[in-house]
Amino acid sequence: MRRSTSVALGLVMGLAVAAQPGQAAPFECPHVGGDFVFGQEANINTLDQMTSATISTRNIAMNIYETLMTRDENNNPILELADSMTESPDHLSYTFKLRQGIQFHNGKPMTSADVVASFDRYSKVGNQRSILNNVARWDAPDPATFIIVMKTAQPTFIEALSSFSVPIVIIPAENRDVPAQQLTHPIGTGPFQLVESVPGSFVKLKRFDGYKPNTQFDNRTGFGGYKKACLDTVTFRIVTEGGARVAGLKTGELHGVEDLPTKSLSELKADPKITILPLRNWWIQTANPNTSAAPTDNLLFRKAVQAALDMDEIMEAASDGNYALNVGFQYPNQPSYTDAGKETYNLKNSELAKQYLVQAGYKGEPLILLTNKDYPPMYNSALVMQQQLQAVGINAQMKVVDWPTSVQMAQKSDPGWNFHFTGWGTQPALGALATMQFLADPNATYRPKDDKGDPELMAAWNDMNTLPAAADRQAAFARMQKIILERVYALPFGSFTKVQGVRSNVSGFVPFRIPRMSNVSMTK
């Protein structure tokens, strides 16, 4: 008999989460062995998961690391390295009992001391460390227990803690003081461990023979559940050119790919050796301003940019027509969706743009659009935006670098760029809280001066996290989105569908926000 467990977002007073009886037999690998070669479209900037919000890092790193809590297939919070979680009646503490017998890839047993060290490091260098702002302290009264004590009750804390956007992955205690992005040889507790990483070429993982599946579940679900490494090795090969990914999938050089160009789909669908796997609402194509650098430090100038844009033209180029216009930061099928701020979206008004430029006192200064060719949708978005801005008299210039370099540059508010092009995919799927985290202190993507965010925006963010009633938290999200769009702290263009593909001899590969290599097998 196997057991399963889940945690609803609406946690109730005094909730204790533990295993519940189930009936199904646990997953067994239909085939064991082989090297699964996966064609990834972009290089990684790091495998230090605590310090990177990029998809390219998460693709690989989340097969190596695990967390106290994660999300299931429907993005509901579930336990992972924790065996149980109890919330105190006053909502001011969470007590986690750890699963026993868990080992790191170096053979060391995991204890609460490692969890403490992981939280310590994340609080210093974590990309989204503001999720711990309302935490008073954490304690480890014994090797199997970890306790989080809050400053004030926060009804959204478990939602934030279980997010895999930039998760608090559990690492050995000896890595507590490793500087940001310097964790060059990651050691986790996941089903796969690192063998070799060659920047710009490939990352190779192998099965971790000491891995202990979570018997509270019968099968993999989301990033958690009952996971097994059926494959001997997994090679993430960096293949930035779409045609090369198609060719590799057709010949069998690649067993799976994360992105297939729209124009190739009809041909691939006719190939019986290939399975096409579409993911709707893959990401929201976005450009983020640098509000610390001229001319985007001027709100009127940013509004001129916003007024000039034709989102249909941008998204057509970004996706080969496989897109939907989308106001804001959630998808219309999500319960948290709001069109607040819609009056700022897709204006296509060149005269209004020119009026704003006059009011801003714009004198033809360069506007630097920071993008990359690793992700063609980002490059194509920047290219069309450049043309649209030049048409209204803005001296828009492209700065094209590789994806890791663009990410590194965008994390600094230096004058080397004005808009950074990216895609927010995992975060909108996780919900409004995970997405708005991007715009909150510290490290807000719009790079406010001295890293001090807009007070009204931060007030809305605080309400999103702390108001007791769900309806009031949703209203705070609508208010925050409206502020962001009206003050042009981000430019969401629209959303598009991404299409993955695998060879027909591959089983168990189910599309998700990130390619999960556990419970995947293949025959020769």
C-alpha positions in Angstrom: 0.0 0.0 0.0 1.2 3.5 -0.8 0.4 6.9 0.6 -0.3 10.3 -0.9 -0.5 13.8 0.5 -1.3 17.3 -0.7 -1.6 20.7 0.9 -4.3 23.1 -0.2 -3.5 26.8 -0.6 -6.2 27.8 1.9 -4.5 26.4 5.0 -6.7 26.3 8.0 -5.8 27.0 11.7 -3.8 24.3 13.3 -3.4 22.3 10.2 -1.2 19.3 10.4 -0.1 17.8 7.0 1.0 14.2 6.9 0.6 11.1 4.8 -2.8 9.6 4.1 -3.4 6.0 3.1 -3.6 5.2 -0.6 -4.1 2.1 -2.7 -2.0 2.2 -5.9 1.2 0.4 -6.3 4.3 2.6 -6.7 5.7 3.5 -10.1 8.2 1.0 -11.6 10.5 1.8 -14.5 9.3 -0.1 -17.6 12.9 0.1 -18.9 16.2 0.9 -17.1 19.3 2.4 -18.8 20.3 4.6 -21.6 21.5 8.2 -22.2 18.6 10.5 -22.8 19.8 13.5 -24.9 17.6 16.6 -24.5 17.9 19.6 -26.8 17.8 22.7 -24.7 17.5 26.0 -26.6 19.5 28.3 -24.3 22.7 28.1 -22.3 22.7 28.3 -18.5 24.1 31.2 -16.5 24.6 29.0 -13.4 23.5 25.8 -11.8 23.3 27.7 -8.5 19.5 27.4 -8.3 19.1 29.7 -5.3 20.4 32.6 -7.4 18.9 32.2 -10.8 15.3 32.7 -12.0 16.1 31.5 -15.6 14.3 28.6 -17.2 17.5 27.3 -18.7 19.0 26.9 -15.2 15.8 25.4 -13.7 15.5 22.9 -16.6 18.6 21.2 -15.3 19.0 22.1 -11.7 15.6 20.9 -10.5 16.5 17.4 -11.5 19.4 17.7 -9.1 17.9 19.6 -6.1 14.8 19.1 -3.9 13.0 21.3 -1.4 11.0 21.0 1.8 7.8 21.6 -0.2 7.1 21.9 -3.9 4.1 21.9 -6.2 2.1 19.0 -7.7 0.8 18.6 -11.3 -1.9 21.2 -10.7 0.5 23.6 -8.9 -0.9 22.8 -5.4 1.7 22.8 -2.6 2.9 19.3 -1.5 5.5 18.0 0.8 8.9 16.8 -0.6 11.8 16.5 1.8 9.4 17.1 4.7 7.5 14.1 6.0 4.9 16.4 7.7 4.1 20.0 8.3 2.1 21.4 11.2 0.9 25.0 11.3 0.3 26.4 14.8 -3.2 27.6 15.8 -2.0 31.2 15.9 -0.5 30.9 12.3 2.9 32.1 13.6 5.0 28.9 13.2 5.4 25.9 10.9 7.0 22.7 12.2 8.4 20.4 9.6 9.4 16.8 10.3 12.0 15.7 7.8 11.9 12.4 5.9 14.4 10.0 7.2 17.2 8.2 5.2 17.7 11.0 2.7 21.2 11.4 1.4 23.0 14.1 -0.5 24.9 13.1 -3.7 28.1 13.1 -1.6 26.7 10.3 0.6 26.1 12.6 3.6 22.8 12.1 5.4 20.5 15.1 5.3 19.5 16.6 8.7 17.8 19.8 9.9 21.3 21.4 10.2 21.4 21.3 6.4 18.0 22.9 6.1 19.1 25.7 8.5 22.2 26.3 6.4 20.2 26.3 3.2 17.8 28.9 4.6 20.7 30.9 6.0 22.3 31.0 2.5 19.1 31.8 0.7 18.4 34.7 3.1 21.7 36.3 2.0 22.0 35.5 -1.7 18.6 34.0 -2.8 17.2 35.7 -5.9 13.8 36.0 -4.3 14.8 36.2 -0.6 12.0 38.7 0.1 9.8 35.6 0.7 11.6 35.4 4.0 11.0 39.1 5.0 8.2 38.2 7.4 10.1 35.3 9.0 11.4 36.0 12.5 13.7 33.0 12.7 14.2 29.3 12.0 15.3 26.7 14.4 16.4 23.0 14.5 15.5 21.6 17.9 16.7 18.1 16.8 18.1 16.5 13.6 14.7 15.6 12.3 12.8 18.9 13.0 12.9 22.3 11.4 10.7 25.2 12.7 9.9 28.5 10.9 8.7 31.3 13.2 6.8 34.2 11.6 6.8 37.9 12.7 3.1 38.1 11.8 0.6 35.7 10.4 1.0 35.4 6.6 -1.8 33.4 4.8 0.3 33.1 1.7 3.5 31.9 3.2 3.1 28.2 2.2 2.3 29.3 -1.3 5.5 31.3 -1.5 7.6 28.6 0.2 6.4 25.9 -2.2 7.1 27.9 -5.3 9.7 26.5 -7.6 10.4 29.8 -9.3 13.6 30.3 -7.4 13.2 27.7 -4.6 15.0 27.3 -1.4 16.7 24.1 -2.4 18.3 22.1 0.3 22.1 21.9 0.1 24.8 20.5 2.5 25.6 22.7 5.5 29.2 23.1 4.4 28.0 25.2 1.4 26.3 27.8 3.6 28.7 30.6 2.9 29.4 30.0 -0.9 28.9 33.4 -2.6 26.0 33.9 -5.1 26.4 31.9 -8.4 29.7 30.4 -7.1 28.1 27.0 -6.3 29.9 25.5 -9.3 29.4 21.8 -8.4 25.9 21.5 -7.1 25.1 18.8 -4.6 21.5 18.0 -3.8 19.2 15.1 -2.9 17.5 14.6 -6.2 17.3 11.5 -8.4 20.1 12.8 -10.7 23.5 14.2 -9.8 26.0 16.3 -11.9 28.7 14.6 -13.9 30.0 17.5 -16.1 29.0 20.9 -17.2 30.6 22.6 -20.3 29.2 26.1 -20.8 27.6 26.6 -24.2 27.8 22.9 -25.0 26.2 20.4 -22.6 25.4 19.4 -19.0 25.5 15.7 -18.2 23.7 14.1 -15.2 23.7 10.5 -14.0 21.4 8.4 -11.8 22.0 8.9 -8.1 21.9 5.4 -6.8 21.5 6.5 -3.2 18.2 8.3 -4.0 15.2 7.4 -1.8 11.8 7.9 -3.4 9.0 9.6 -1.4 6.7 6.7 -0.5 4.0 9.1 0.5 3.2 9.1 -3.2 2.6 6.5 -5.9 4.0 8.4 -8.9 5.7 11.6 -9.9 3.5 14.7 -9.6 4.7 18.2 -10.5 8.3 18.4 -9.1 7.5 16.0 -6.3 5.9 12.7 -5.7 7.4 9.2 -6.1 10.4 9.7 -8.4 12.8 7.2 -9.8 15.8 7.6 -12.2 15.1 5.0 -14.9 17.8 6.5 -17.2 21.5 5.9 -16.6 22.4 9.4 -17.7 20.7 12.6 -19.1 22.6 14.9 -21.4 21.2 18.4 -21.7 22.7 19.6 -25.0 22.6 23.3 -25.8 21.0 23.6 -29.3 20.1 27.2 -29.8 19.1 27.0 -33.5 15.5 25.8 -34.0 16.3 24.0 -37.3 19.0 22.0 -35.6 16.7 20.9 -32.9 14.2 19.7 -35.5 16.9 17.9 -37.4 18.3 16.2 -34.3 14.8 15.0 -33.2 14.2 13.6 -36.7 17.5 11.7 -36.9 17.3 10.5 -33.3 20.4 12.3 -32.2 18.1 14.1 -29.8 15.6 12.1 -27.9 13.6 15.1 -26.8 13.6 18.9 -27.3 12.0 21.8 -25.4 11.0 24.0 -28.3 10.0 23.2 -31.9 9.4 26.1 -34.4 5.8 26.5 -35.5 6.7 26.1 -39.2 8.1 22.6 -38.6 5.1 21.2 -36.8 3.1 19.8 -39.8 6.1 17.9 -41.0 6.9 16.5 -37.6 3.3 15.5 -36.9 3.4 13.2 -39.9 6.5 11.4 -38.6 5.4 8.2 -36.6 8.7 8.2 -34.8 8.0 11.6 -33.2 5.4 12.7 -30.6 4.5 16.4 -30.5 3.7 17.8 -27.0 2.2 21.3 -27.0 2.1 23.5 -23.8 -0.4 26.3 -24.0 0.3 29.6 -22.2 4.0 28.8 -22.0 5.1 32.2 -21.1 4.3 35.9 -21.1 6.7 37.7 -23.5 8.0 40.7 -21.5 10.4 43.6 -21.7 11.6 45.1 -18.4 12.9 48.7 -18.1 15.9 49.9 -16.3 14.4 52.9 -14.3 17.9 53.8 -12.9 19.3 54.8 -16.4 18.3 57.5 -18.8 16.1 57.8 -20.7 14.0 55.1 -19.1 14.3 56.8 -15.7 11.7 59.2 -17.0 8.1 58.0 -16.7 6.9 60.1 -19.6 9.5 58.5 -21.8 8.4 55.0 -20.7 4.8 55.9 -21.5 5.9 57.1 -24.9 7.4 53.6 -25.5 4.3 51.9 -24.2 2.0 54.1 -26.4 4.0 53.3 -29.6 3.8 49.5 -29.4 1.7 47.2 -31.6 1.5 44.0 -29.6 0.1 41.9 -32.5 3.2 42.7 -34.6 5.5 41.9 -31.8 3.9 38.6 -30.9 3.5 37.5 -34.5 7.3 37.9 -34.9 8.0 36.3 -31.5 5.9 33.1 -32.1 5.3 32.7 -35.8 1.6 33.4 -35.1 1.2 30.9 -32.3 0.2 33.5 -29.6 -2.6 35.3 -27.8 -2.8 38.9 -26.7 -2.7 39.0 -22.9 -3.1 41.9 -20.6 -1.0 41.7 -17.5 0.7 38.9 -15.6 -1.8 36.0 -15.4 -3.6 34.0 -18.1 -7.3 34.4 -18.7 -8.0 30.8 -17.7 -6.6 31.4 -14.2 -8.8 32.3 -11.2 -6.4 35.2 -10.3 -6.6 36.8 -13.8 -7.3 40.5 -13.9 -7.4 43.0 -16.7 -6.5 45.9 -14.4 -4.5 48.5 -16.3 -5.9 47.3 -19.7 -6.2 51.0 -20.8 -2.4 51.0 -21.1 -2.2 47.9 -23.3 -1.6 47.6 -27.1 -2.3 51.3 -27.8 -0.6 51.5 -31.2 -0.8 55.3 -31.0 2.1 57.0 -32.6 0.8 60.5 -32.1 0.3 59.9 -28.3 3.9 58.5 -28.2 5.3 61.6 -29.8 3.4 63.9 -27.4 4.9 62.0 -24.5 8.3 62.4 -26.0 7.9 66.1 -26.2 6.7 66.3 -22.6 9.6 64.1 -21.5 12.1 66.5 -23.1 13.6 63.7 -25.2 16.5 64.8 -27.3 17.4 61.6 -29.2 19.4 59.9 -26.6 20.1 56.2 -27.4 17.6 53.6 -26.0 19.4 50.3 -25.6 17.3 47.1 -26.1 19.2 44.3 -24.4 18.3 40.9 -25.9 19.8 37.6 -27.1 19.5 35.1 -30.0 19.4 32.0 -27.7 15.7 32.5 -27.4 14.4 33.7 -30.8 11.1 35.0 -29.4 13.1 37.5 -27.3 15.3 38.6 -30.1 12.4 38.9 -32.6 10.4 40.9 -30.0 13.2 43.3 -29.6 13.7 43.7 -33.3 10.1 44.6 -34.0 10.0 46.9 -30.9 13.1 48.7 -32.2 11.4 49.3 -35.6 8.2 50.6 -33.9 10.1 52.9 -31.7 12.3 54.3 -34.4 9.1 55.1 -36.4 8.1 57.6 -33.7 11.5 59.2 -33.4 13.2 57.1 -30.6 16.9 56.3 -31.2 16.4 52.6 -30.4 19.5 50.4 -30.6 19.9 46.7 -30.1 22.5 45.1 -27.8 22.6 41.4 -28.6 24.5 39.1 -26.3 24.1 35.5 -25.2 21.3 34.6 -22.8 23.5 34.2 -19.7 25.2 37.5 -20.3 21.9 39.3 -20.8 20.7 37.9 -17.5 23.8 39.0 -15.7 23.5 42.5 -17.2 19.8 42.8 -16.3 20.6 42.1 -12.7 22.5 45.4 -12.5 21.1 48.9 -12.8 24.1 50.2 -14.7 23.6 52.4 -17.8 24.4 49.7 -20.3 20.8 48.9 -21.1 17.3 50.3 -21.0 14.9 47.4 -21.7 15.7 43.7 -21.1 13.7 41.1 -23.1 12.6 37.9 -21.3 9.7 35.6 -20.9 7.9 34.9 -17.6 6.5 31.3 -17.8 6.9 29.3 -14.6 5.9 32.3 -12.4 2.6 33.1 -14.1 1.8 29.3 -14.0 2.5 29.3 -10.2 0.1 32.2 -9.7 0.0 36.0 -9.1 2.2 35.9 -6.0 5.1 34.2 -7.8 4.9 36.6 -10.7 4.7 39.8 -8.7 7.7 38.7 -6.8 9.7 39.8 -9.8 8.6 43.4 -9.2 9.2 43.4 -5.4 12.2 44.5 -3.3 14.9 43.5 -3.4 16.1 42.9 -7.0 13.0 44.2 -8.7 13.3 43.7 -12.4 12.7 47.3 -13.2 15.9 48.2 -11.3 14.7 51.1 -9.2 17.3 53.6 -8.1 19.3 52.3 -5.0 17.2 49.2 -5.2 14.3 50.9 -3.4 11.0 50.1 -5.0 7.9 52.2 -5.5 6.2 52.7 -2.1 2.7 52.2 -3.5 3.7 49.1 -5.4 5.3 47.7 -2.3 2.2 48.5 -0.2 0.1 46.5 -2.7 2.7 43.7 -2.6 2.5 43.6 1.2 -1.3 43.4 1.0 -1.1 40.5 -1.5 1.0 38.6 1.1 -0.7 39.5 4.4 -4.4 40.4 4.0 -6.5 37.6 5.7 -9.2 37.4 3.0 -8.5 35.9 -0.4 -10.7 38.5 -2.1 -8.7 41.3 -0.6 -5.4 39.8 -1.6 -6.8 39.5 -5.2 -7.8 43.1 -5.1 -4.3 44.0 -4.0 -2.9 42.0 -7.0 -5.2 44.0 -9.3 -4.0 47.2 -7.7 -0.3 46.2 -8.1 -0.8 45.2 -11.7 -2.4 48.5 -12.5 0.5 50.4 -10.9 3.0 48.4 -12.8 1.3 49.0 -16.2 0.5 52.7 -15.6 4.1 53.4 -14.4 5.6 51.1 -17.1 7.6 49.0 -14.7 7.1 46.1 -17.2 5.8 45.7 -20.7 3.9 42.4 -21.2 3.4 41.8 -24.9 1.3 38.6 -24.9 1.5 34.9 -24.4 2.3 32.0 -26.7 2.2 28.2 -26.9 5.4 26.3 -26.8 5.8 22.9 -28.4 8.0 20.2 -27.1 8.7 16.8 -28.8 10.1 13.4 -28.0 11.0 10.3 -30.0 8.3 7.6 -29.9 10.6 5.2 -28.0 10.5 7.5 -25.0 7.9 6.9 -22.3 7.0 8.9 -19.2 8.0 12.3 -20.5 5.0 14.5 -19.7 5.2 18.2 -20.5 5.4 20.5 -17.5 7.0 23.9 -16.7 10.4 22.2 -16.7 11.5 18.9 -18.2 11.4 16.3 -15.5 13.7 13.4 -16.1 12.6 11.1 -13.3 10.1 8.4 -14.3 11.3 8.8 -17.9 12.6 5.7 -19.8 13.3 4.7 -23.3 13.9 1.6 -25.4 16.6 1.2 -28.0 
